[in-house]
Amino acid sequence: MKLLVVRNDKLGDFMLTWPALALLRASLPQAELHLLVREYTRPMAELCPWVDDIVLMPEEDSRFGNWRALVQCLRPRGYDAVITLFSTGTVATACLAANIPYRLAPATKAAQVFYNRRLKQRRSRSEKPEWEYNVDLVGKFLADHGITAAALPKTPYLQFPHAVTTALRQQFCHDHGIDQQAQLVLIHPGSGGSASNLSLEQYASLAAALHSARPLHFVIGCGPGEDFKAETLAALLETRPHTILRAGGIADYARHIACMDLFISGSTGPLHVAGALDVPTAAFYPRRRSATPLRWQTLNSPQRRLTFTPEITAGESDMSGVKLEAAAQAISEQFLGR
């Protein structure tokens, strides 16, 4: 069987497909599994151990150009089935035009009419994690084909060899004059235009309130176009030991995240990379119903994640009500007391 799985939106959304991909591979070890993603997430897709080939979403000058290029890409590949975890009209109609016989997607949005298999999901209600909605679609596919679903593989979903991360951490500490015994706390202040985030001043206050028996060194993660944020936060940290990490692409950033003792951020893509690596995470979420900690739960094991939201009276995008002192106390006790 030759299968195509589609998740061609943002980095965090893509990382939350990994349990579904792992389940699909475990249940169909002999299948040929391809993945349709955007160029932005391709480096992470290349690290996914369950995928045989990657198909890039065309980036033409027009919607029709994208559609035509996608049809021309998919049709000669002869897929038996497509599981669309996030559907758009372009993808839905292209899969139909490419003559893929089995086409499955969530029974939401107008694009669902172009699929011949659908699963009713109400993701906007945030009743379960996003990764579970993706797993449910794979479960539907397996049931439709009379295939018994394998046990869902456990964390971590993304791993690098221990020798690689150990050497990278040692080199990173050496290059930046960091005490080898220090605990590395990575703060990623950017949001990539996704959910509301703490202000830089709030991140600085949080860092000031963290405590540990061991030295703390703050690593400020800096994505594309986020230099100003990183440099401003560095200034706000004043004399607290800190280093700005400008990684060479998302895959390189992932390797550095794997070296950290703690990852702190808002609900954004690199947070879900950290979760897939089973790195301890402390994440700050807004009150918006579609952006809850449950809906965008990270993939790390439960004891390795903490989440914080503003008080219940806060507006959907208002992060000023987060109780930073309480958050710092919880983070310090859970992750920095070892």
C-alpha positions as MATLAB code, in Angstrom:
seq = 'MKLLVVRNDKLGDFMLTWPALALLRASLPQAELHLLVREYTRPMAELCPWVDDIVLMPEEDSRFGNWRALVQCLRPRGYDAVITLFSTGTVATACLAANIPYRLAPATKAAQVFYNRRLKQRRSRSEKPEWEYNVDLVGKFLADHGITAAALPKTPYLQFPHAVTTALRQQFCHDHGIDQQAQLVLIHPGSGGSASNLSLEQYASLAAALHSARPLHFVIGCGPGEDFKAETLAALLETRPHTILRAGGIADYARHIACMDLFISGSTGPLHVAGALDVPTAAFYPRRRSATPLRWQTLNSPQRRLTFTPEITAGESDMSGVKLEAAAQAISEQFLGR';
ca = [
       0.000    0.000    0.000;
       1.249    3.459   -0.920;
      -0.038    6.172    1.420;
       0.111    9.952    1.505;
      -0.349   11.883    4.755;
      -0.967   15.634    4.517;
      -0.087   18.198    7.179;
       1.054   21.275    5.305;
       0.599   24.048    7.867;
       2.778   25.388   10.712;
       5.652   23.735   12.547;
       3.798   23.065   15.801;
       0.846   21.527   13.959;
       3.227   19.313   12.011;
       5.082   18.102   15.117;
       1.760   17.011   16.607;
       1.300   14.567   13.704;
       4.217   12.414   14.860;
       2.152   10.044   17.068;
      -0.223    9.474   14.125;
       2.709    8.754   11.810;
       4.253    6.423   14.386;
       0.943    4.561   14.733;
       0.558    4.255   10.979;
       4.059    2.831   10.591;
       3.661    0.425   13.516;
       0.349   -0.839   12.114;
       1.544   -1.047    8.493;
       5.284   -1.801    8.606;
       5.443   -2.733    4.905;
       3.514    0.265    3.570;
       5.194    3.040    1.614;
       4.472    6.207    3.573;
       4.844    9.675    2.027;
       4.312   13.023    3.717;
       3.087   16.283    2.138;
       4.526   19.327    3.943;
       5.672   22.862    3.254;
       9.311   23.758    2.677;
       9.446   25.369    6.138;
       8.820   22.067    7.910;
      10.773   19.881    5.483;
      13.948   19.733    7.679;
      11.916   18.290   10.553;
      10.064   15.917    8.222;
      13.450   14.599    7.116;
      14.152   13.659   10.742;
      10.917   11.675   11.054;
      11.869    7.974   11.237;
       8.566    6.600    9.939;
       8.428    8.382    6.570;
       9.783    6.977    3.291;
       9.504   10.100    1.141;
       8.617   13.779    1.441;
       6.437   15.679   -1.006;
       6.680   19.471   -0.932;
       3.621   21.664   -1.257;
       4.128   23.778   -4.407;
       4.729   27.481   -3.833;
       3.616   29.048   -7.103;
       2.515   32.625   -7.792;
      -1.183   31.810   -7.763;
      -3.643   29.426   -6.119;
      -4.402   27.812   -9.472;
      -0.678   27.438  -10.117;
      -0.277   25.669   -6.779;
      -3.213   23.393   -7.530;
      -2.007   22.434  -11.000;
       1.540   21.793   -9.777;
       0.244   19.655   -6.924;
      -1.933   17.553   -9.244;
       1.007   17.042  -11.592;
       3.127   15.989   -8.624;
       0.620   13.565   -7.075;
      -0.962   11.891  -10.112;
       2.056    9.881  -11.370;
       2.886    8.643   -7.862;
      -0.124    6.313   -7.823;
      -1.198    6.629   -4.214;
      -3.716    4.122   -2.870;
      -4.906    6.466   -0.137;
      -4.485    9.929    1.321;
      -5.072   10.890    4.952;
      -5.438   14.653    5.169;
      -4.937   15.758    8.758;
      -5.488   19.415    7.850;
      -7.600   20.090    4.789;
      -7.703   22.969    2.359;
      -9.627   23.320   -0.879;
      -6.423   23.163   -2.889;
      -5.315   19.874   -1.352;
      -8.807   18.335   -1.394;
      -9.471   18.989   -5.071;
      -5.903   18.108   -6.086;
      -6.184   14.687   -4.426;
      -9.470   14.127   -6.257;
      -7.971   15.193   -9.586;
      -4.941   12.961   -8.937;
      -7.312    9.948   -8.868;
      -6.415    8.813   -5.347;
      -9.135    6.213   -4.650;
      -9.348    6.500   -0.840;
      -9.415   10.065    0.480;
      -9.932   10.730    4.201;
     -10.185   14.072    6.022;
     -11.972   15.634    9.005;
     -15.666   16.304    8.329;
     -15.204   20.036    8.734;
     -14.907   22.972    6.321;
     -16.336   23.095    2.826;
     -13.420   21.058    1.437;
     -14.819   17.895    3.032;
     -17.175   17.376    0.063;
     -14.195   16.381   -2.100;
     -13.293   13.437    0.171;
     -15.033   10.068   -0.006;
     -14.206    9.216    3.617;
     -14.725   11.617    6.499;
     -14.474   11.634   10.279;
     -16.536   14.096   12.274;
     -14.273   16.139   14.510;
     -14.957   19.367   16.388;
     -11.407   20.505   16.979;
     -12.439   24.084   17.800;
     -14.116   22.765   20.953;
     -10.662   21.757   22.250;
     -12.031   18.632   23.926;
      -8.821   16.632   23.426;
      -5.219   17.239   22.302;
      -4.531   18.000   18.652;
      -2.295   14.943   18.402;
      -5.213   12.735   19.463;
      -7.420   14.157   16.699;
      -4.678   13.178   14.240;
      -4.409    9.680   15.740;
      -8.191    9.302   15.451;
      -7.979    9.866   11.692;
      -5.327    7.176   11.353;
      -7.534    4.893   13.455;
     -10.413    5.528   11.055;
      -8.203    4.666    8.080;
      -7.029    1.425    9.698;
     -10.586    0.418   10.650;
     -11.834    1.093    7.106;
      -9.190   -1.306    5.801;
      -9.758   -3.999    8.423;
      -6.298   -3.466    9.934;
      -5.756   -3.890   13.656;
      -4.154   -0.794   15.118;
      -0.814   -1.363   16.839;
      -0.072    0.027   20.278;
       0.779    3.722   20.124;
       4.548    4.151   20.472;
       5.661    6.033   23.580;
       7.803    9.137   23.994;
      10.183   10.427   22.915;
       9.001   10.656   19.327;
      12.146   12.485   18.217;
      15.592   11.336   19.349;
      19.189   12.131   18.566;
      22.040    9.794   19.556;
      23.160   10.454   23.116;
      26.751   10.878   22.003;
      25.685   13.599   19.553;
      23.752   15.670   22.097;
      26.438   15.211   24.768;
      29.163   16.421   22.415;
      27.011   19.323   21.180;
      26.248   20.476   24.724;
      29.901   20.324   25.704;
      30.903   22.263   22.611;
      28.152   24.848   23.155;
      29.238   25.421   26.760;
      32.889   25.633   25.720;
      32.215   28.126   22.913;
      30.194   30.443   25.165;
      32.173   30.108   28.381;
      29.358   28.359   30.220;
      29.958   26.351   33.388;
      29.656   22.694   32.362;
      27.691   22.033   35.566;
      25.138   24.777   34.912;
      21.536   24.001   34.124;
      20.684   25.313   30.667;
      17.289   27.030   30.530;
      16.230   27.875   26.977;
      13.726   30.718   26.709;
      12.128   31.104   23.280;
      10.432   34.533   23.344;
       9.164   34.496   19.747;
       5.744   33.286   18.731;
       5.956   32.903   14.958;
       2.646   34.753   14.694;
       0.728   31.987   16.477;
      -0.796   32.188   19.965;
      -0.427   35.182   22.278;
       2.794   35.190   24.251;
       4.348   36.682   27.364;
       6.024   40.041   26.950;
       9.806   40.246   27.025;
       9.565   41.975   30.409;
       7.510   39.060   31.726;
      10.088   36.565   30.512;
      12.825   38.567   32.240;
      10.807   38.660   35.474;
      10.191   34.935   35.257;
      13.902   34.255   34.780;
      14.735   36.433   37.776;
      12.313   34.452   39.952;
      13.657   30.984   39.065;
      15.899   29.346   41.658;
      18.131   26.305   41.696;
      20.875   24.791   43.811;
      22.999   24.667   40.656;
      24.051   27.626   38.499;
      21.482   28.672   35.904;
      22.445   29.796   32.423;
      19.728   31.243   30.203;
      19.845   30.457   26.494;
      17.673   32.801   24.411;
      16.357   31.043   21.332;
      16.252   33.201   18.229;
      14.279   32.230   15.135;
      14.256   33.994   11.745;
      13.450   37.688   12.160;
      13.561   37.480   15.963;
      16.985   39.069   16.570;
      15.497   42.216   18.076;
      13.416   40.232   20.567;
      16.378   38.090   21.553;
      18.702   41.066   22.002;
      16.081   42.995   23.989;
      15.495   40.061   26.322;
      19.260   39.654   26.724;
      19.462   43.283   27.856;
      16.588   42.775   30.297;
      18.355   39.799   31.878;
      21.174   42.213   32.765;
      23.896   40.387   34.728;
      22.205   37.000   34.795;
      24.307   34.571   32.722;
      22.828   34.301   29.260;
      23.646   33.475   25.653;
      21.699   34.096   22.444;
      21.312   30.951   20.340;
      21.019   31.631   16.620;
      20.726   28.127   15.247;
      21.351   27.271   11.614;
      17.826   26.203   10.720;
      15.091   24.357   12.565;
      16.801   20.949   12.507;
      19.954   22.439   14.053;
      17.766   24.234   16.589;
      16.140   20.897   17.457;
      19.539   19.381   18.194;
      20.330   22.274   20.531;
      16.938   21.978   22.234;
      17.773   18.321   22.937;
      20.784   19.538   24.956;
      18.744   21.747   27.279;
      17.561   21.047   30.809;
      14.398   23.117   30.371;
      12.508   24.835   27.539;
      10.266   27.843   28.277;
       8.035   29.556   25.709;
       4.538   30.368   24.592;
       2.474   27.993   22.466;
       4.660   27.965   19.374;
       6.397   25.545   17.013;
       9.721   25.059   18.835;
       7.768   24.224   22.004;
       6.359   21.183   20.218;
       9.812   20.233   18.969;
      10.923   20.227   22.618;
       7.895   18.116   23.515;
       8.675   15.556   20.831;
      12.199   15.332   22.257;
      10.753   14.763   25.768;
      12.657   17.791   27.055;
      11.007   19.359   30.143;
       8.781   22.263   29.067;
       7.061   25.177   30.782;
       4.548   26.759   28.417;
       2.302   29.806   28.632;
      -1.089   29.697   26.894;
      -3.778   32.359   26.415;
      -7.410   31.953   27.483;
      -8.667   31.583   23.901;
     -10.772   28.438   23.562;
      -9.026   27.246   20.418;
      -5.575   27.719   22.013;
      -5.940   25.884   25.326;
      -3.193   23.821   27.003;
      -5.296   20.703   26.413;
      -5.784   21.307   22.689;
      -2.115   22.135   22.115;
      -0.681   19.694   24.613;
       2.981   18.908   24.024;
       4.178   15.356   23.316;
       6.519   14.968   26.274;
       5.583   12.717   29.174;
       3.188   14.279   31.731;
       5.806   14.754   34.448;
       7.943   16.716   31.991;
       5.446   19.454   31.138;
       3.958   22.384   33.017;
       1.405   24.816   31.596;
       0.261   28.222   32.744;
      -2.600   30.506   31.708;
      -3.854   33.905   32.892;
      -6.643   34.118   35.435;
     -10.087   33.087   34.232;
     -11.221   36.717   33.982;
      -8.501   37.573   31.432;
      -9.359   38.355   27.817;
      -8.630   35.838   25.075;
      -5.296   37.412   24.156;
      -4.399   39.085   27.454;
      -1.301   37.493   28.990;
      -0.745   40.173   31.633;
      -2.662   38.180   34.262;
      -0.191   35.264   34.385;
       1.068   34.882   37.960;
       4.781   34.776   37.279;
       5.946   34.233   40.864;
       3.744   31.160   41.224;
       4.862   29.902   37.822;
       8.538   30.369   38.718;
       8.030   28.501   41.986;
       6.355   25.565   40.223;
       9.016   25.449   37.491;
      11.861   25.588   40.002;
      10.411   22.813   42.149;
       9.464   20.579   39.218;
      12.520   20.931   37.001;
      15.372   22.812   38.657;
      15.522   21.190   42.057;
      17.309   18.080   40.855;
];
